[in-house]
Amino acid sequence: MMDATILFVDDEVGFVDAMSKRLARRNMTIHTAYDGDQAMKSLGEHPGIEVVILDMKMPGKDGLEVLRDIKRDHPIVEVIMLTGHATVESAIEGMQNGAFDYLMKPCNIDDLTEKIRMAVKLYHDHEDEEVQARIDDITHRMA
Amino acid sequence: MQTEAKKTYDKLSRKIALTVITVSLAPLILVGGLIFDQFRSIYRAKVYAHLAEVVDKQNDNVNNFLSEKLAEVQYLTRVFTYEELSDPQTLEQALKGMQQQYGRIFVDLGIIDENGSQVAYAGPFDLLGADYSKADWYINSRNKKTCISDVFMGLRQAPHFIITINNSSAGKPWTLRATIDFLAFSNLVENVHIGETGYAYILNKEGVFQTRPQVGRNSDLVLTPYEDIQQPTPGEGVSIQLSKGSDGEKYVTVSSLLKNGDWKLVYQQNMSDAFSAMIRSEFITLVIFLSGGLAIIAMALYLSRKLVTHIEFIDDENEMMNRQMVETGKLASIGELAAGIAHEINNPVAIMIEEAGWVSDLLEDEGKEMSSYTEITRALEQVRTQGGRCKDITHKLLSFARKTDSRVVDVFLPELIEEVLEISIQQARYAQVNLSLDLDRSMGPVRASVSELQQVFLNLFNNAVQAMEAEGGTLSVSCRAEGDEAYVSVADTGPGIPAANLSRIFDPFFTTKPVGKGSGLGLSICFGLIHQMGGEIDVESGVGQGARFNIRLPLPPTGTEHDVEKEE
């Protein structure tokens, strides 16, 4: 149905497992991480990750910090913030920091897949732009 | 506890009143008493001095009168001889001359020989040959050159007194006798009349009246002297005596000696009459003093009561404030707790929903042949629906436990009102309250804090619903724009607010709810918030008419709206 490589980051193991099973069933490749450090490590190990679904409230590094790290190290990876109601403000702050969108927990699976689809498209647009830029750069140099 | 506190306040009130009374009355009493006493003694001295002077002067008058008359009679013996005076014609002439010269004071003249027999007489009575050898005045005057008798009735049965001049010619003593009209003499003394009861009279040595006693005077009056006033008198021989009369009155008696001590001029007056001016002013002073004192006491009592009531009120308010603080703290921690719980519940609910979704995903592929497929799908759907309800609840809880956000944003009133109504609707349903909404959705936004407006409307709606709780009713909310203001009115059909409470309804801590039910802060917070936004809130109500709260909020001017946003 849809090809996407996703990193799902949440400290709630049960939620991560259920979601990854449901998303995998929708033709997505799912990597999981249960905190910020694991997420950064996973991003390093799997360069094909297009979208990160990131919980705002986690022990250790919270969602905003992780977002900043991701945007610093992997600028074209899109991030969808996942939030409980109490952290809507920080989710909005996350958007201002370059997150693609945010979703309230618990979320409708169809909403989520739609957002993932849009994020993947954006990722590929950015990727193309980057490739094009690199090509331009090389041709420019060759010329 | 309650009575204990009341006792303390009563004690405080008493203490303040007592202090004020003591401090204000003590100098008043001291100064007043001193002045009173001084005034009294000075006035007394003045009255005594005045009386003494009057009596002294009168004494001189009477003495002068007597000595004048004496001299006038004596003059006759100088110019006429015994023989001449014994001639009735000469005597008659002499009497006429004297009467012409001195008035009818001289009633008659007579010549008495050594045996006491009247040998010549001139006057209206037929007294020639009268024998006076046994008469007191004659016997008394025998061995004196001149003599003035006491007043007596005598043979003519009319009060009079007699001046006698003893003389002798050719070794034979004879006496010239002149009768002085009593009336003329009496007038001299009786003219002394002061006040209502003050009058003068003359007594002889035996205490017999020489003048007519005062008309209407109680003749049985017995005076018991009890005090002699030592007085720097203007004349010698004036003495002042205070006496108690047998009629219970007090009398002041001023007396001086006349006629070398034979007679006594007495002036007598009721003490209350003599000092009437002083007594009157004393009375007025006393009345002023007493009414002043009463006023001070009343004022002190009133003020202390008022002060203590005020203190009590402030204490109550303080206590209420403290209780309110505790309550607020409790509420805040409950809010935090609710937020924590809501957040913690949110995750398990999310997992449950996702697991249910996973199961339904699996069923889609594999379970279609199962006989109970539809039932399982229905059950899963139910799990999802109920999970969604839980989610709504937790989200609502979270949104109200959040810290109030006073950021000013564009707020669309109709939407906000509906949102808030949704929260109070549950309570309203139980109270059989109908809703009547008239919201103008086309109106522009006001600039305000969402959570503050939420608080205001929540308060108003809850109050209205609570007012109608007993019998049900209709909650009408209308909202429209008018000119540059937004109008919102919240009306209920409850029992209404009595006029006495209308003016206090926005006061902090004013509540008509039973203790512990209402803080009395809701409307005052509304008032404060609305005014902070530059708006107005007022109330129209009356008993039985329900209550209508009107809110006016300024709408931002449409032209500059854009600029305002840019600034932020």
Interface residues (C-beta under 8 A of the other chain):
Chain A: E12 G14 F15 A18 M19 K21 R22 R25 K57 G84 H85 A86 M104 K105 P106 C107 I109
Chain B: A339 A342 H343 N346 N347 P348 V349 A350 I351 I353 E354 E355 G357 W358 D361 G387 G388 K391 T394 H395 L398 S399 R402
